Amino acid sequence: MNITFIGFGKVAFNLVDIIQSRDIVFLTSKENRSESTIDLINKSNVQVCDTFMQAIESADIVISVNTPSKAIEVAKSYSKYCNGIFLDLNNISPKTALEINDLVDNFVDGAIIGKIDSKNPTIYLSGSKAEELLFLNDYLDIKVISDNVGDASRLKLLRSTYTKSLSALLIESYQLAQSLNLEDEFFNTLSLTEGDDFKEKSLSRINNTLKSSKRKAEELEEILDYFGNGDLEMVEAALKKLKQF
Ligand SMILES: NC(=O)c1ccc[n+]([C@@H]2O[C@H](COP(=O)([O-])OP(=O)(O)OC[C@H]3O[C@@H](n4cnc5c(N)ncnc54)[C@H](OP(=O)(O)O)[C@@H]3O)[C@@H](O)[C@H]2O)c1
């Protein structure tokens, strides 16, 4: 089986590393790619074609994993060469997933939950062809949620509604504790109910959120745009908070 990546960054690199099978050949191309991507390709066990078109034509599965803002453009440019399943793993909105579905045959909507280099990477899939990817369960945690393209992206957005809003609240509470010089005590009291690793997890969440506050704020805007009809007050407050950093 041939699996072709359009985009060879952290996700593709990790997937090639995780999915090790004699029956699977990974393909990609260095066509118009940056030095850092070419470096990752050289470090990976992936076959390189001269063009993406060549890599896609012989693929049973094409995985588009580049950047959310390019997902539609990539689908438009390359889906015509795809004879197999076209899986999008970009962090795209349900609207974008539906747009791609109109452009692509055999489309599967995919959502990576958490980081791809976490201990047990989990991928949610939806679409009528999603079940054909269940064999990947030998290597990853794959969950097919429905036949409807858009459900995987919707679920990811729904999850972010909770996690991103909670991060904003955590930052606010932590900063208050800092201003009162009660940081350790703040974490200690919360650990009593939230678990021993609460401090470690919270500090990591706070750092990640502050480091990429612009991207997280954009995700909250996307949530409001997609689900909001004026009643997502907590999400609106979290957005206001994240825009301060
Ligand atoms: N990393 C994660 O754990 C994670 C988790 C959930 C979702 N995601 C999603 O997965 C996608 C990829 O993430 P990543 O972490 O792998 O990103 P990354 O490390 O930044 O890599 C992105 C790759 O896409 C390539 N690319 C960009 N535009 C392209 C195009 N038009 N044609 C072909 N290749 C193109 C880039 O090549 P150049 O360097 O040449 O531009 C690079 O190889 C994103 O949509 C992200 O939202 C990632």
The ligand as an SDF file (V2000), in Angstrom:
LIG
                    3D

 48 52  0  0  0  0  0  0  0  0999 V2000
    1.7760   19.0080   15.2520 N   0  0  0  0  0  0  0  0  0  0  0  0
    0.7020   18.5040   15.8240 C   0  0  0  0  0  0  0  0  0  0  0  0
    0.7930   17.8140   16.8470 O   0  0  0  0  0  0  0  0  0  0  0  0
   -0.6680   18.7530   15.2490 C   0  0  0  0  0  0  0  0  0  0  0  0
   -1.7880   18.3940   15.9920 C   0  0  0  0  0  0  0  0  0  0  0  0
   -3.0570   18.5980   15.4500 C   0  0  0  0  0  0  0  0  0  0  0  0
   -3.1840   19.1200   14.1680 C   0  0  0  0  0  0  0  0  0  0  0  0
   -2.0780   19.4590   13.4580 N   0  0  0  0  0  0  0  0  0  0  0  0
   -2.2710   20.0120   12.0940 C   0  0  0  0  0  0  0  0  0  0  0  0
   -1.4850   19.2800   11.1670 O   0  0  0  0  0  0  0  0  0  0  0  0
   -0.9830   20.1540   10.1490 C   0  0  0  0  0  0  0  0  0  0  0  0
    0.5270   20.0240   10.0410 C   0  0  0  0  0  0  0  0  0  0  0  0
    1.1010   20.2860   11.2910 O   0  0  0  0  0  0  0  0  0  0  0  0
    2.6720   20.1290   11.5110 P   0  0  0  0  0  0  0  0  0  0  0  0
    2.8860   20.2930   12.9680 O   0  0  0  0  0  0  0  0  0  0  0  0
    3.1690   18.9200   10.8040 O   0  0  0  0  0  0  0  0  0  0  0  0
    3.1720   21.4500   10.7470 O   0  0  0  0  0  0  0  0  0  0  0  0
    4.6540   21.8420   10.2830 P   0  0  0  0  0  0  0  0  0  0  0  0
    5.6520   21.0690   11.0760 O   0  0  0  0  0  0  0  0  0  0  0  0
    4.6830   23.3220   10.2640 O   0  0  0  0  0  0  0  0  0  0  0  0
    4.7240   21.3090    8.7730 O   0  0  0  0  0  0  0  0  0  0  0  0
    3.8940   21.7750    7.7580 C   0  0  0  0  0  0  0  0  0  0  0  0
    4.3770   21.1530    6.4560 C   0  0  0  0  0  0  0  0  0  0  0  0
    3.4760   21.4800    5.4040 O   0  0  0  0  0  0  0  0  0  0  0  0
    4.2540   21.8880    4.2790 C   0  0  0  0  0  0  0  0  0  0  0  0
    3.4680   22.6970    3.3760 N   0  0  0  0  0  0  0  0  0  0  0  0
    2.9140   23.9160    3.5890 C   0  0  0  0  0  0  0  0  0  0  0  0
    2.2370   24.3120    2.4990 N   0  0  0  0  0  0  0  0  0  0  0  0
    2.3490   23.3130    1.5790 C   0  0  0  0  0  0  0  0  0  0  0  0
    1.8790   23.1150    0.2580 C   0  0  0  0  0  0  0  0  0  0  0  0
    1.1350   24.0600   -0.3600 N   0  0  0  0  0  0  0  0  0  0  0  0
    2.2140   21.9800   -0.4000 N   0  0  0  0  0  0  0  0  0  0  0  0
    2.9470   21.0200    0.2110 C   0  0  0  0  0  0  0  0  0  0  0  0
    3.4370   21.1500    1.4680 N   0  0  0  0  0  0  0  0  0  0  0  0
    3.1330   22.2780    2.1350 C   0  0  0  0  0  0  0  0  0  0  0  0
    5.4180   22.6110    4.9030 C   0  0  0  0  0  0  0  0  0  0  0  0
    6.4620   22.7450    3.9580 O   0  0  0  0  0  0  0  0  0  0  0  0
    7.4120   24.0520    3.9430 P   0  0  0  0  0  0  0  0  0  0  0  0
    8.2550   23.9630    5.1680 O   0  0  0  0  0  0  0  0  0  0  0  0
    8.1590   23.9080    2.6940 O   0  0  0  0  0  0  0  0  0  0  0  0
    6.4740   25.2410    3.9470 O   0  0  0  0  0  0  0  0  0  0  0  0
    5.7570   21.6330    6.0200 C   0  0  0  0  0  0  0  0  0  0  0  0
    6.4550   20.5330    5.5080 O   0  0  0  0  0  0  0  0  0  0  0  0
   -1.4680   21.5540   10.4900 C   0  0  0  0  0  0  0  0  0  0  0  0
   -2.6240   21.8500    9.7520 O   0  0  0  0  0  0  0  0  0  0  0  0
   -1.8080   21.4630   11.9830 C   0  0  0  0  0  0  0  0  0  0  0  0
   -2.8410   22.3360   12.3360 O   0  0  0  0  0  0  0  0  0  0  0  0
   -0.8340   19.2990   13.9610 C   0  0  0  0  0  0  0  0  0  0  0  0
  1  2  1  0
  2  3  2  0
  2  4  1  0
  4  5  1  0
  4 48  2  0
  5  6  2  0
  6  7  1  0
  7  8  2  0
  8  9  1  0
  8 48  1  0
  9 10  1  0
  9 46  1  0
 10 11  1  0
 11 12  1  0
 11 44  1  0
 12 13  1  0
 13 14  1  0
 14 15  2  0
 14 16  1  0
 14 17  1  0
 17 18  1  0
 18 19  2  0
 18 20  1  0
 18 21  1  0
 21 22  1  0
 22 23  1  0
 23 24  1  0
 23 42  1  0
 24 25  1  0
 25 26  1  0
 25 36  1  0
 26 27  1  0
 26 35  1  0
 27 28  2  0
 28 29  1  0
 29 30  1  0
 29 35  2  0
 30 31  1  0
 30 32  2  0
 32 33  1  0
 33 34  2  0
 34 35  1  0
 36 37  1  0
 36 42  1  0
 37 38  1  0
 38 39  2  0
 38 40  1  0
 38 41  1  0
 42 43  1  0
 44 45  1  0
 44 46  1  0
 46 47  1  0
M  CHG  2   8   1  16  -1
M  END
$$$$
